[in-house]
Amino acid sequence: MKSIFISILFAVAANYLAAQPLNQKTKDRNGNEMLIGCCTREALLMDPFTTWFVPNYNNYKVDTAVADEIKKISAINSSCFFLAHGVATAKGSATSF
């Protein structure tokens, strides 16, 4: 019983320590603002990120053949990471480069 309690306590502590804050901003060497780590769509809709996010989001055309293939393997959990205009985002976000 004691070992189960310690295991649960350790798991909760590890989860708490591993949690990343959302929408962290920093500046690059040139002073441009950028998001680091995990971010939400709301963060991408704020200046200066909205200038490239909204046009790319609105102009994105779904490749239905690829979407159908993804549906077939949807049991696999994956995250997509990319770097665009100095902004790193994750969790299925997409934009053109």
ZARO-999080 format. One line per 4 residues: number of its first residue (from 1); their letters; for each residue x, y negated, z negated of C-alpha. Coordinates in steps of 0.05 Angstrom, whole numbers, plus 5000, padded with zeros to 4 digits. Example, Ala and Ser with C-alpha at 12.3 -4.5 7.8 and 13.67 -1.06 7.14 Angstrom:
ZARO-999080
1	as	5246:5090:4844 | 5273:5021:4857
end
This chain:
ZARO-999080
1	mksi	5000:5000:5000 | 5056:4952:4983 | 5091:4966:5049 | 5027:4952:5088
5	fisi	5020:4885:5052 | 5092:4867:5066 | 5084:4887:5140 | 5022:4844:5147
9	lfav	5055:4786:5112 | 5116:4792:5157 | 5072:4795:5220 | 5034:4733:5199
13	aany	5098:4695:5182 | 5130:4715:5249 | 5069:4693:5288 | 5068:4626:5252
17	laaq	5142:4614:5264 | 5138:4633:5338 | 5079:4587:5353 | 5097:4531:5401
21	plnq	5066:4462:5396 | 5026:4442:5457 | 5039:4383:5503 | 5108:4364:5478
25	ktkd	5137:4305:5516 | 5209:4286:5525 | 5249:4244:5574 | 5300:4267:5625
29	rngn	5368:4235:5636 | 5336:4181:5680 | 5284:4163:5628 | 5226:4198:5664
33	emli	5174:4228:5618 | 5165:4304:5623 | 5126:4359:5589 | 5164:4417:5558
37	gcct	5137:4484:5534 | 5064:4502:5538 | 5016:4448:5560 | 4942:4440:5573
41	real	4906:4415:5634 | 4887:4353:5594 | 4962:4336:5587 | 4971:4343:5662
45	lmdp	4913:4294:5673 | 4949:4239:5635 | 4999:4190:5665 | 5050:4200:5694
49	fttw	5033:4273:5709 | 4965:4260:5740 | 4998:4226:5800 | 5022:4293:5827
53	fvpn	4977:4343:5790 | 4909:4318:5814 | 4925:4314:5888 | 4957:4382:5888
57	ynny	4900:4412:5847 | 4847:4383:5893 | 4883:4405:5957 | 4898:4476:5933
61	kvdt	4867:4528:5979 | 4858:4597:5949 | 4888:4653:5990 | 4830:4702:5985
65	avad	4872:4761:6008 | 4922:4749:5952 | 4866:4735:5902 | 4834:4803:5919
69	eikk	4901:4838:5908 | 4909:4803:5841 | 4840:4825:5820 | 4861:4897:5834
73	isai	4919:4891:5785 | 4884:4846:5735 | 4897:4896:5679 | 4969:4871:5679
77	nssc	4978:4810:5634 | 5027:4759:5663 | 5045:4686:5657 | 5070:4641:5712
81	ffla	5125:4591:5698 | 5146:4536:5746 | 5183:4472:5749 | 5155:4415:5790
85	hgva	5175:4342:5788 | 5211:4355:5723 | 5150:4384:5688 | 5150:4456:5664
89	takg	5083:4489:5654 | 5058:4558:5644 | 4999:4606:5639 | 4973:4611:5709
93	sats	4982:4540:5730 | 4999:4527:5803 | 5021:4470:5846 | 5057:4460:5912
97	f	5130:4439:5910
end
